Amino acid sequence: MLNKTETRVMSYIFEKCRGDNKGIFTPKELLSALMPHYEITAKQLDVVMSNLALDDYIECEKKSKDGKIYFLVSLTMRGAAFDRERQSQKRQMVQSLMWKLGLTVGGAILAFILGLALQRIFG
């Protein structure tokens, strides 16, 4: 499972690579996409990109041309299914939350009924 920074980077890459599953990104571009919510350094971005490659979401090559660094990214099968995986995780989270909420409400109603019954018996 990806952490928040990795998810944000993967979301950006997924949106930009949606058509042909390939893209070229500069570290500055990726960092600016993260800036409103996360502040990370270029070294941390390298770690995030390597983690995404290790988790088999992307294939990434780091190239240098004219003194600028570029990430050549292509989505793997798992990376192409990233959006579907994210929707599935959200659905599971909502189902889990609804189950817990149902148990809480059911327990409260049961406790209320039990309290009324005990009050009638001993009151």
MMTF fields as JSON, N, C-alpha, C and O atoms, coordinates in Angstrom:
{
  "mmtfVersion": "1.0.0",
  "mmtfProducer": "UNKNOWN",
  "numBonds": 491,
  "numAtoms": 492,
  "numGroups": 123,
  "numChains": 1,
  "numModels": 1,
  "chainsPerModel": [1],
  "groupsPerChain": [123],
  "chainIdList": ["A"],
  "bondAtomList": [4, 2, 8, 6, 12, 10, 16, 14, 20, 18, 24, 22, 28, 26, 32, 30, 36, 34, 40, 38, 44, 42, 48, 46, 52, 50, 56, 54, 60, 58, 64, 62, 68, 66, 72, 70, 76, 74, 80, 78, 84, 82, 88, 86, 92, 90, 96, 94, 100, 98, 104, 102, 108, 106, 112, 110, 116, 114, 120, 118, 124, 122, 128, 126, 132, 130, 136, 134, 140, 138, 144, 142, 148, 146, 152, 150, 156, 154, 160, 158, 164, 162, 168, 166, 172, 170, 176, 174, 180, 178, 184, 182, 188, 186, 192, 190, 196, 194, 200, 198, 204, 202, 208, 206, 212, 210, 216, 214, 220, 218, 224, 222, 228, 226, 232, 230, 236, 234, 240, 238, 244, 242, 248, 246, 252, 250, 256, 254, 260, 258, 264, 262, 268, 266, 272, 270, 276, 274, 280, 278, 284, 282, 288, 286, 292, 290, 296, 294, 300, 298, 304, 302, 308, 306, 312, 310, 316, 314, 320, 318, 324, 322, 328, 326, 332, 330, 336, 334, 340, 338, 344, 342, 348, 346, 352, 350, 356, 354, 360, 358, 364, 362, 368, 366, 372, 370, 376, 374, 380, 378, 384, 382, 388, 386, 392, 390, 396, 394, 400, 398, 404, 402, 408, 406, 412, 410, 416, 414, 420, 418, 424, 422, 428, 426, 432, 430, 436, 434, 440, 438, 444, 442, 448, 446, 452, 450, 456, 454, 460, 458, 464, 462, 468, 466, 472, 470, 476, 474, 480, 478, 484, 482, 488, 486],
  "bondOrderList": [1, 1, 1, 1, 1, 1, 1, 1, 1, 1, 1, 1, 1, 1, 1, 1, 1, 1, 1, 1, 1, 1, 1, 1, 1, 1, 1, 1, 1, 1, 1, 1, 1, 1, 1, 1, 1, 1, 1, 1, 1, 1, 1, 1, 1, 1, 1, 1, 1, 1, 1, 1, 1, 1, 1, 1, 1, 1, 1, 1, 1, 1, 1, 1, 1, 1, 1, 1, 1, 1, 1, 1, 1, 1, 1, 1, 1, 1, 1, 1, 1, 1, 1, 1, 1, 1, 1, 1, 1, 1, 1, 1, 1, 1, 1, 1, 1, 1, 1, 1, 1, 1, 1, 1, 1, 1, 1, 1, 1, 1, 1, 1, 1, 1, 1, 1, 1, 1, 1, 1, 1, 1],
  "groupList": [{"groupName": "MET", "atomNameList": ["N", "CA", "C", "O"], "elementList": ["N", "C", "C", "O"], "formalChargeList": [0, 0, 0, 0], "bondAtomList": [1, 0, 2, 1, 3, 2], "bondOrderList": [1, 1, 2], "singleLetterCode": "M", "chemCompType": "L-PEPTIDE LINKING"}, {"groupName": "LEU", "atomNameList": ["N", "CA", "C", "O"], "elementList": ["N", "C", "C", "O"], "formalChargeList": [0, 0, 0, 0], "bondAtomList": [1, 0, 2, 1, 3, 2], "bondOrderList": [1, 1, 2], "singleLetterCode": "L", "chemCompType": "L-PEPTIDE LINKING"}, {"groupName": "ASN", "atomNameList": ["N", "CA", "C", "O"], "elementList": ["N", "C", "C", "O"], "formalChargeList": [0, 0, 0, 0], "bondAtomList": [1, 0, 2, 1, 3, 2], "bondOrderList": [1, 1, 2], "singleLetterCode": "N", "chemCompType": "L-PEPTIDE LINKING"}, {"groupName": "LYS", "atomNameList": ["N", "CA", "C", "O"], "elementList": ["N", "C", "C", "O"], "formalChargeList": [0, 0, 0, 0], "bondAtomList": [1, 0, 2, 1, 3, 2], "bondOrderList": [1, 1, 2], "singleLetterCode": "K", "chemCompType": "L-PEPTIDE LINKING"}, {"groupName": "THR", "atomNameList": ["N", "CA", "C", "O"], "elementList": ["N", "C", "C", "O"], "formalChargeList": [0, 0, 0, 0], "bondAtomList": [1, 0, 2, 1, 3, 2], "bondOrderList": [1, 1, 2], "singleLetterCode": "T", "chemCompType": "L-PEPTIDE LINKING"}, {"groupName": "GLU", "atomNameList": ["N", "CA", "C", "O"], "elementList": ["N", "C", "C", "O"], "formalChargeList": [0, 0, 0, 0], "bondAtomList": [1, 0, 2, 1, 3, 2], "bondOrderList": [1, 1, 2], "singleLetterCode": "E", "chemCompType": "L-PEPTIDE LINKING"}, {"groupName": "ARG", "atomNameList": ["N", "CA", "C", "O"], "elementList": ["N", "C", "C", "O"], "formalChargeList": [0, 0, 0, 0], "bondAtomList": [1, 0, 2, 1, 3, 2], "bondOrderList": [1, 1, 2], "singleLetterCode": "R", "chemCompType": "L-PEPTIDE LINKING"}, {"groupName": "VAL", "atomNameList": ["N", "CA", "C", "O"], "elementList": ["N", "C", "C", "O"], "formalChargeList": [0, 0, 0, 0], "bondAtomList": [1, 0, 2, 1, 3, 2], "bondOrderList": [1, 1, 2], "singleLetterCode": "V", "chemCompType": "L-PEPTIDE LINKING"}, {"groupName": "SER", "atomNameList": ["N", "CA", "C", "O"], "elementList": ["N", "C", "C", "O"], "formalChargeList": [0, 0, 0, 0], "bondAtomList": [1, 0, 2, 1, 3, 2], "bondOrderList": [1, 1, 2], "singleLetterCode": "S", "chemCompType": "L-PEPTIDE LINKING"}, {"groupName": "TYR", "atomNameList": ["N", "CA", "C", "O"], "elementList": ["N", "C", "C", "O"], "formalChargeList": [0, 0, 0, 0], "bondAtomList": [1, 0, 2, 1, 3, 2], "bondOrderList": [1, 1, 2], "singleLetterCode": "Y", "chemCompType": "L-PEPTIDE LINKING"}, {"groupName": "ILE", "atomNameList": ["N", "CA", "C", "O"], "elementList": ["N", "C", "C", "O"], "formalChargeList": [0, 0, 0, 0], "bondAtomList": [1, 0, 2, 1, 3, 2], "bondOrderList": [1, 1, 2], "singleLetterCode": "I", "chemCompType": "L-PEPTIDE LINKING"}, {"groupName": "PHE", "atomNameList": ["N", "CA", "C", "O"], "elementList": ["N", "C", "C", "O"], "formalChargeList": [0, 0, 0, 0], "bondAtomList": [1, 0, 2, 1, 3, 2], "bondOrderList": [1, 1, 2], "singleLetterCode": "F", "chemCompType": "L-PEPTIDE LINKING"}, {"groupName": "CYS", "atomNameList": ["N", "CA", "C", "O"], "elementList": ["N", "C", "C", "O"], "formalChargeList": [0, 0, 0, 0], "bondAtomList": [1, 0, 2, 1, 3, 2], "bondOrderList": [1, 1, 2], "singleLetterCode": "C", "chemCompType": "L-PEPTIDE LINKING"}, {"groupName": "GLY", "atomNameList": ["N", "CA", "C", "O"], "elementList": ["N", "C", "C", "O"], "formalChargeList": [0, 0, 0, 0], "bondAtomList": [1, 0, 2, 1, 3, 2], "bondOrderList": [1, 1, 2], "singleLetterCode": "G", "chemCompType": "PEPTIDE LINKING"}, {"groupName": "ASP", "atomNameList": ["N", "CA", "C", "O"], "elementList": ["N", "C", "C", "O"], "formalChargeList": [0, 0, 0, 0], "bondAtomList": [1, 0, 2, 1, 3, 2], "bondOrderList": [1, 1, 2], "singleLetterCode": "D", "chemCompType": "L-PEPTIDE LINKING"}, {"groupName": "PRO", "atomNameList": ["N", "CA", "C", "O"], "elementList": ["N", "C", "C", "O"], "formalChargeList": [0, 0, 0, 0], "bondAtomList": [1, 0, 2, 1, 3, 2], "bondOrderList": [1, 1, 2], "singleLetterCode": "P", "chemCompType": "L-PEPTIDE LINKING"}, {"groupName": "ALA", "atomNameList": ["N", "CA", "C", "O"], "elementList": ["N", "C", "C", "O"], "formalChargeList": [0, 0, 0, 0], "bondAtomList": [1, 0, 2, 1, 3, 2], "bondOrderList": [1, 1, 2], "singleLetterCode": "A", "chemCompType": "L-PEPTIDE LINKING"}, {"groupName": "HIS", "atomNameList": ["N", "CA", "C", "O"], "elementList": ["N", "C", "C", "O"], "formalChargeList": [0, 0, 0, 0], "bondAtomList": [1, 0, 2, 1, 3, 2], "bondOrderList": [1, 1, 2], "singleLetterCode": "H", "chemCompType": "L-PEPTIDE LINKING"}, {"groupName": "GLN", "atomNameList": ["N", "CA", "C", "O"], "elementList": ["N", "C", "C", "O"], "formalChargeList": [0, 0, 0, 0], "bondAtomList": [1, 0, 2, 1, 3, 2], "bondOrderList": [1, 1, 2], "singleLetterCode": "Q", "chemCompType": "L-PEPTIDE LINKING"}, {"groupName": "TRP", "atomNameList": ["N", "CA", "C", "O"], "elementList": ["N", "C", "C", "O"], "formalChargeList": [0, 0, 0, 0], "bondAtomList": [1, 0, 2, 1, 3, 2], "bondOrderList": [1, 1, 2], "singleLetterCode": "W", "chemCompType": "L-PEPTIDE LINKING"}],
  "groupTypeList": [0, 1, 2, 3, 4, 5, 4, 6, 7, 0, 8, 9, 10, 11, 5, 3, 12, 6, 13, 14, 2, 3, 13, 10, 11, 4, 15, 3, 5, 1, 1, 8, 16, 1, 0, 15, 17, 9, 5, 10, 4, 16, 3, 18, 1, 14, 7, 7, 0, 8, 2, 1, 16, 1, 14, 14, 9, 10, 5, 12, 5, 3, 3, 8, 3, 14, 13, 3, 10, 9, 11, 1, 7, 8, 1, 4, 0, 6, 13, 16, 16, 11, 14, 6, 5, 6, 18, 8, 18, 3, 6, 18, 0, 7, 18, 8, 1, 0, 19, 3, 1, 13, 1, 4, 7, 13, 13, 16, 10, 1, 16, 11, 10, 1, 13, 1, 16, 1, 18, 6, 10, 11, 13],
  "groupIdList": [1, 2, 3, 4, 5, 6, 7, 8, 9, 10, 11, 12, 13, 14, 15, 16, 17, 18, 19, 20, 21, 22, 23, 24, 25, 26, 27, 28, 29, 30, 31, 32, 33, 34, 35, 36, 37, 38, 39, 40, 41, 42, 43, 44, 45, 46, 47, 48, 49, 50, 51, 52, 53, 54, 55, 56, 57, 58, 59, 60, 61, 62, 63, 64, 65, 66, 67, 68, 69, 70, 71, 72, 73, 74, 75, 76, 77, 78, 79, 80, 81, 82, 83, 84, 85, 86, 87, 88, 89, 90, 91, 92, 93, 94, 95, 96, 97, 98, 99, 100, 101, 102, 103, 104, 105, 106, 107, 108, 109, 110, 111, 112, 113, 114, 115, 116, 117, 118, 119, 120, 121, 122, 123],
  "secStructList": [7, 7, 7, 2, 2, 2, 2, 2, 2, 2, 2, 2, 2, 2, 2, 2, 6, 6, 6, 6, 1, 3, 3, 3, 3, 7, 2, 2, 2, 2, 2, 2, 2, 2, 6, 6, 6, 7, 7, 7, 7, 2, 2, 2, 2, 2, 2, 2, 2, 2, 2, 2, 2, 2, 6, 6, 1, 3, 3, 3, 3, 3, 3, 3, 3, 6, 6, 3, 3, 3, 3, 3, 3, 3, 3, 7, 2, 2, 2, 2, 6, 2, 2, 2, 2, 2, 2, 2, 2, 2, 2, 2, 2, 2, 2, 2, 2, 2, 2, 2, 2, 2, 2, 2, 2, 2, 2, 2, 2, 2, 2, 2, 2, 2, 2, 2, 2, 2, 2, 2, 2, 2, 7],
  "xCoordList": [0.841, 0.0, 0.897, 1.92, 0.503, 1.308, 1.026, -0.093, 2.052, 1.821, 1.246, 1.067, 0.958, 0.281, 1.109, 0.572, 2.393, 3.245, 3.337, 3.233, 3.532, 3.605, 2.283, 2.278, 1.171, -0.138, -0.319, -0.839, 0.105, -0.032, 0.831, 0.374, 2.065, 2.953, 2.368, 2.341, 1.905, 1.343, 0.081, -0.15, -0.731, -1.94, -1.581, -2.209, -0.567, -0.139, 0.409, 0.076, 1.249, 1.826, 0.726, 0.735, -0.218, -1.306, -2.131, -2.482, -2.443, -3.242, -2.499, -3.102, -1.206, -0.424, -0.111, 0.08, -0.054, 0.276, -0.956, -0.83, -2.128, -3.368, -3.49, -3.949, -3.099, -3.292, -2.42, -2.926, -1.107, -0.201, 0.636, 1.544, 0.342, 1.026, 2.512, 3.271, 2.944, 4.337, 4.382, 3.471, 5.443, 5.596, 7.009, 7.78, 7.327, 8.615, 8.326, 7.536, 8.967, 8.728, 10.047, 11.048, 10.04, 11.182, 10.912, 9.755, 11.956, 11.737, 10.998, 10.181, 11.287, 10.613, 9.108, 8.31, 8.728, 7.309, 6.61, 5.516, 7.243, 6.659, 6.604, 5.623, 7.654, 7.668, 6.603, 5.967, 6.407, 5.384, 3.982, 3.073, 3.796, 2.498, 2.21, 1.048, 3.254, 3.091, 3.03, 2.511, 3.551, 3.757, 2.535, 2.699, 1.353, 0.274, 0.05, -0.392, 0.356, 0.065, 1.298, 1.288, 2.361, 3.551, 4.795, 4.905, 5.714, 7.011, 8.048, 8.328, 8.611, 9.662, 10.826, 10.681, 11.965, 13.165, 13.337, 12.613, 14.299, 14.575, 15.064, 14.747, 15.832, 16.297, 15.127, 15.077, 14.187, 13.013, 12.167, 11.561, 12.127, 11.399, 12.042, 11.341, 13.368, 14.068, 13.678, 13.478, 13.573, 13.187, 11.75, 11.46, 10.86, 9.465, 9.385, 8.67, 10.122, 10.102, 10.658, 10.119, 11.725, 12.276, 11.321, 11.228, 10.608, 9.622, 8.472, 8.007, 8.017, 6.955, 7.419, 6.643, 8.683, 9.236, 9.362, 9.076, 9.786, 9.907, 8.55, 8.432, 7.527, 6.172, 5.481, 4.315, 6.203, 5.741, 4.557, 3.659, 4.561, 3.574, 4.108, 3.362, 5.41, 6.017, 7.362, 7.967, 7.806, 9.192, 9.792, 9.262, 10.873, 11.406, 12.899, 13.67, 13.275, 14.687, 14.985, 14.214, 16.094, 16.518, 17.604, 18.669, 17.338, 18.269, 18.65, 17.885, 19.834, 20.314, 20.642, 21.358, 20.11, 20.371, 20.501, 19.626, 21.593, 21.87, 21.828, 21.385, 22.288, 22.337, 21.008, 20.934, 19.963, 18.657, 18.388, 18.797, 17.695, 17.361, 15.915, 15.03, 15.696, 14.361, 14.071, 14.965, 12.808, 12.343, 11.558, 10.551, 12.021, 11.29, 10.45, 10.984, 9.144, 8.24, 7.305, 6.77, 7.118, 6.062, 5.299, 5.89, 3.994, 3.141, 3.194, 3.17, 3.265, 3.177, 1.697, 0.83, 1.412, 0.021, -0.618, -1.768, 0.141, -0.389, -0.571, -1.533, 0.335, 0.218, -0.961, -1.618, -1.239, -2.387, -3.697, -4.718, -3.677, -4.868, -4.907, -5.704, -4.063, -3.956, -5.287, -5.67, -5.992, -7.262, -8.297, -9.023, -8.364, -9.299, -8.951, -9.84, -7.662, -7.213, -7.561, -7.977, -7.386, -7.696, -9.201, -9.602, -10.034, -11.485, -11.9, -12.788, -11.271, -11.576, -11.221, -11.974, -10.079, -9.683, -10.66, -10.989, -11.122, -12.106, -13.407, -14.011, -13.836, -15.076, -14.964, -15.893, -13.825, -13.619, -13.605, -14.123, -13.013, -12.959, -14.369, -14.704, -15.187, -16.556, -17.368, -18.137, -17.206, -17.93, -17.533, -18.387, -16.253, -15.774, -16.329, -16.729, -16.347, -16.88, -18.367, -18.83, -19.122, -20.557, -20.814, -21.742, -20.0, -20.135, -19.892, -20.646, -18.847, -18.549, -19.639, -20.008, -20.147, -21.227, -22.482, -23.164, -22.784, -23.947, -23.814, -24.775, -22.633, -22.409, -22.548, -23.1, -22.06, -22.145, -23.599, -24.028, -24.349, -25.757, -26.549, -27.373, -26.297, -26.978, -26.665, -27.553, -25.416, -25.031, -25.685, -26.09, -25.792, -26.432, -27.916, -28.448, -28.592, -30.018, -30.222, -31.141, -29.369, -29.457, -29.227, -29.938, -28.263, -27.996, -29.18, -29.521, -29.806, -30.966, -32.129, -32.772, -32.398, -33.489, -33.206, -34.103, -31.969, -31.583, -31.733, -32.173, -31.376, -31.533, -32.991, -33.334, -33.857, -35.294, -35.836, -36.636, -35.405, -35.873, -35.435, -36.227, -34.188, -33.689, -34.404, -34.638, -34.742, -35.445, -36.843, -37.31, -37.509, -38.858, -38.797, -39.651, -37.741, -37.625, -37.335, -37.984, -36.38, -35.954, -36.575, -36.366, -37.335, -37.875, -39.252, -39.844],
  "yCoordList": [-1.166, 0.0, 1.243, 1.285, 2.224, 3.425, 4.424, 4.501, 5.192, 6.267, 7.483, 7.439, 8.56, 9.711, 10.37, 10.742, 10.515, 11.155, 10.301, 10.813, 9.013, 8.111, 8.094, 8.051, 8.128, 8.155, 9.423, 9.388, 10.542, 11.824, 11.845, 12.283, 11.373, 11.316, 10.367, 10.686, 9.214, 8.236, 8.77, 8.506, 9.503, 10.098, 11.074, 11.082, 11.899, 12.875, 12.169, 12.528, 11.167, 10.419, 9.703, 9.701, 9.098, 8.377, 9.312, 8.953, 10.507, 11.459, 11.923, 12.059, 12.166, 12.656, 11.556, 11.845, 10.306, 9.189, 8.441, 7.382, 8.962, 8.243, 7.751, 6.63, 8.544, 8.173, 7.038, 6.026, 7.194, 6.195, 5.456, 4.704, 5.66, 4.979, 5.305, 4.55, 6.424, 6.852, 8.355, 9.075, 8.816, 10.25, 10.617, 9.783, 11.889, 12.441, 13.537, 14.444, 13.45, 14.39, 14.933, 14.218, 16.202, 16.788, 16.73, 16.735, 16.674, 16.704, 17.967, 17.928, 19.087, 20.34, 20.238, 20.73, 19.607, 19.428, 18.576, 18.912, 17.482, 16.603, 17.281, 17.139, 18.014, 18.719, 19.808, 20.009, 20.513, 21.564, 20.972, 21.611, 19.757, 19.095, 18.698, 18.608, 18.461, 18.078, 19.265, 19.142, 20.404, 21.53, 22.008, 22.346, 22.056, 22.57, 21.756, 22.298, 20.452, 19.598, 19.039, 18.818, 18.809, 18.15, 18.917, 19.401, 19.02, 19.608, 18.501, 17.989, 18.14, 17.132, 17.654, 18.563, 17.062, 17.467, 16.589, 15.612, 16.952, 16.177, 14.768, 13.806, 14.644, 13.329, 12.456, 11.267, 13.058, 12.304, 11.9, 10.829, 12.761, 12.428, 11.235, 10.366, 11.188, 10.035, 8.75, 7.71, 8.828, 7.661, 7.247, 6.06, 8.228, 7.932, 7.255, 6.267, 7.79, 7.208, 5.782, 4.904, 5.548, 4.191, 3.251, 2.074, 3.757, 2.929, 2.538, 1.399, 3.492, 3.183, 2.141, 1.283, 2.223, 1.228, -0.131, -1.164, -0.134, -1.39, -2.045, -3.27, -1.22, -1.745, -2.101, -2.494, -1.964, -2.351, -1.519, -2.039, -0.233, 0.684, 1.325, 1.572, 1.588, 2.255, 1.616, 0.928, 1.87, 1.618, 2.997, 3.794, 3.283, 4.644, 4.629, 3.868, 5.49, 5.712, 7.174, 8.057, 7.418, 8.784, 9.153, 8.536, 10.156, 10.588, 12.042, 12.82, 12.389, 13.757, 14.246, 13.58, 15.419, 15.99, 17.501, 18.154, 18.038, 19.473, 19.983, 21.103, 19.165, 19.568, 19.451, 19.738, 19.038, 18.859, 17.373, 16.543, 17.064, 15.678, 15.414, 16.24, 14.26, 13.862, 12.45, 11.608, 12.213, 10.869, 10.372, 10.968, 9.282, 8.641, 7.54, 6.544, 7.725, 6.856, 6.136, 6.736, 4.858, 4.111, 3.318, 2.74, 3.302, 2.604, 1.104, 0.665, 0.335, -1.114, -1.504, -0.633, -2.777, -3.236, -2.764, -2.327, -2.859, -2.424, -0.91, -0.41, -0.192, 1.262, 1.704, 2.693, 0.983, 1.307, 1.039, 1.651, 0.131, -0.194, 0.591, 0.273, 1.61, 2.376, 2.996, 2.935, 3.587, 4.259, 3.255, 3.535, 2.105, 1.071, 0.556, 0.308, 0.399, -0.057, 0.971, 0.614, 2.236, 3.31, 3.354, 3.533, 3.193, 3.172, 1.977, 2.095, 0.84, -0.358, -0.148, -0.557, 0.486, 0.755, 1.71, 1.532, 2.717, 3.649, 2.926, 3.157, 2.053, 1.303, 0.419, 0.351, -0.262, -1.116, -0.3, -0.741, 0.892, 1.748, 2.204, 2.223, 2.568, 2.995, 1.846, 2.037, 0.647, -0.509, -0.812, -1.128, -0.717, -0.949, 0.101, -0.222, 1.34, 2.415, 2.219, 2.42, 1.828, 1.599, 0.428, 0.477, -0.617, -1.759, -1.34, -1.722, -0.563, -0.096, 0.824, 0.756, 1.675, 2.575, 1.788, 2.098, 0.772, -0.08, -0.799, -0.88, -1.32, -1.987, -1.018, -1.375, 0.182, 1.176, 1.558, 1.604, 1.83, 2.203, 1.031, 1.212, -0.173, -1.364, -1.597, -1.941, -1.412, -1.565, -0.528, -0.835, 0.708, 1.766, 1.47, 1.66, 1.006, 0.671, -0.495, -0.477, -1.505, -2.656, -2.24, -2.707, -1.384, -0.905, -0.105, -0.214, 0.692, 1.473, 0.559, 0.765, -0.456, -1.393, -2.186, -2.404, -2.617, -3.359, -2.479, -2.956, -1.209, -0.281, -0.102, -0.092, 0.041, 0.158, -1.102, -1.02, -2.28, -3.546, -3.677, -4.079, -3.344, -3.424, -2.426, -2.709, -1.28, -0.259, -0.752, -0.509, -1.435, -1.965, -3.103, -3.229, -3.93, -5.063, -4.591, -5.044, -3.696, -3.276, -1.965, -1.541, -1.312, 0.006, -0.057, 0.97],
  "zCoordList": [0.0, 0.0, 0.0, 0.683, -0.757, -0.914, 0.195, 0.703, 0.571, 1.525, 0.787, -0.43, 1.514, 0.912, -0.184, -1.228, 0.041, -0.957, -2.208, -3.323, -2.03, -3.178, -3.951, -5.181, -3.226, -3.881, -4.684, -5.799, -4.126, -4.825, -6.099, -7.155, -5.991, -7.162, -8.204, -9.393, -7.763, -8.693, -9.352, -10.532, -8.631, -9.203, -10.312, -11.371, -10.063, -11.064, -12.307, -13.437, -12.081, -13.198, -13.979, -15.21, -13.265, -13.915, -14.796, -15.92, -14.296, -15.077, -16.322, -17.386, -16.203, -17.34, -18.351, -19.532, -17.91, -18.801, -19.282, -19.896, -19.022, -19.282, -20.732, -20.95, -21.713, -23.114, -23.594, -24.079, -23.463, -24.042, -22.993, -23.347, -21.72, -20.612, -20.525, -19.916, -21.127, -21.045, -20.85, -21.258, -20.227, -20.043, -19.633, -19.158, -19.83, -19.42, -18.411, -18.674, -17.257, -16.175, -15.661, -15.603, -15.289, -14.614, -13.116, -12.696, -12.314, -10.865, -10.431, -9.512, -11.095, -10.752, -10.997, -10.198, -12.09, -12.408, -11.353, -10.902, -10.964, -9.956, -8.588, -7.858, -8.25, -6.967, -6.917, -5.883, -8.032, -8.044, -7.959, -7.431, -8.474, -8.358, -6.911, -6.515, -6.121, -4.721, -3.772, -2.663, -4.19, -3.287, -2.496, -1.324, -3.044, -2.206, -0.928, 0.085, -0.978, 0.172, 0.855, 2.065, 0.096, 0.641, 0.238, -0.888, 1.156, 0.846, 0.95, 2.035, -0.199, -0.202, -1.026, -1.843, -0.791, -1.513, -2.749, -2.941, -3.573, -4.783, -4.421, -5.12, -3.333, -2.9, -2.467, -2.782, -1.74, -1.316, -2.519, -2.526, -3.536, -4.759, -5.454, -5.972, -5.467, -6.038, -5.31, -5.938, -3.994, -3.198, -3.536, -3.686, -3.654, -3.996, -5.364, -5.531, -6.343, -7.688, -7.677, -8.35, -6.923, -6.859, -6.124, -6.472, -5.11, -4.413, -5.339, -5.314, -6.156, -7.111, -8.126, -8.545, -8.514, -9.441, -8.748, -9.353, -7.49, -6.744, -6.519, -6.538, -6.305, -6.096, -7.406, -7.411, -8.518, -9.853, -10.345, -11.007, -10.018, -10.582, -11.861, -12.809, -11.868, -13.019, -13.341, -12.518, -14.567, -14.939, -15.146, -15.921, -14.475, -14.466, -14.766, -14.181, -15.69, -15.981, -15.713, -16.089, -15.07, -14.785, -15.781, -15.804, -16.603, -17.638, -17.409, -16.838, -17.862, -17.781, -19.186, -19.934, -19.539, -20.851, -20.689, -20.12, -21.193, -21.105, -19.666, -19.413, -18.734, -17.333, -16.608, -15.413, -17.301, -16.672, -16.494, -17.307, -15.42, -15.109, -15.527, -15.305, -16.13, -16.56, -16.065, -15.979, -15.742, -15.435, -16.641, -17.023, -17.237, -18.324, -17.686, -17.197, -17.696, -16.949, -17.908, -18.841, -17.673, -18.362, -17.305, -16.393, -17.444, -16.485, -16.745, -17.894, -15.689, -15.798, -15.754, -15.683, -15.795, -15.707, -14.4, -14.375, -13.334, -12.033, -12.006, -11.423, -12.623, -12.686, -13.527, -13.202, -14.608, -15.456, -14.73, -15.046, -13.763, -12.975, -11.67, -10.787, -11.533, -10.292, -9.896, -8.728, -10.838, -10.537, -10.037, -9.083, -10.667, -10.249, -8.847, -8.032, -8.577, -7.26, -6.183, -5.081, -6.514, -5.563, -5.28, -4.13, -6.304, -6.11, -5.259, -4.414, -5.474, -4.697, -3.224, -2.34, -2.959, -1.584, -0.909, 0.264, -1.634, -1.075, -0.754, 0.293, -1.659, -1.455, -0.22, 0.585, -0.068, 1.101, 2.382, 3.408, 2.327, 3.499, 3.897, 5.081, 2.912, 3.193, 3.764, 4.706, 3.198, 3.712, 5.149, 5.977, 5.446, 6.799, 7.764, 8.882, 7.325, 8.156, 8.413, 9.535, 7.389, 7.559, 8.509, 9.316, 8.417, 9.31, 10.764, 11.659, 10.99, 12.352, 12.874, 14.046, 12.015, 12.404, 12.753, 13.729, 11.956, 12.23, 13.557, 14.322, 13.834, 15.12, 16.287, 17.328, 16.124, 17.19, 17.469, 18.622, 16.403, 16.575, 17.148, 18.044, 16.628, 17.151, 18.619, 19.4, 18.995, 20.404, 21.294, 22.415, 20.799, 21.581, 21.768, 22.862, 20.716, 20.818, 21.774, 22.594, 21.672, 22.57, 24.02, 24.91, 24.27, 25.632, 26.16, 27.338, 25.314, 25.726, 26.111, 27.14, 25.276, 25.553, 26.817, 27.632, 26.983, 28.186, 29.421, 30.467, 29.316, 30.441, 30.816, 31.999, 29.812, 30.082, 30.74, 31.672, 30.258, 30.827, 32.281, 33.134, 32.569, 33.945, 34.858, 36.033, 34.321, 35.091, 35.457, 36.57, 34.546, 34.824, 35.854, 36.731, 35.706, 36.617, 38.046, 38.989, 38.21, 39.556, 40.0, 41.137, 39.127, 39.483, 39.908, 40.239]
}
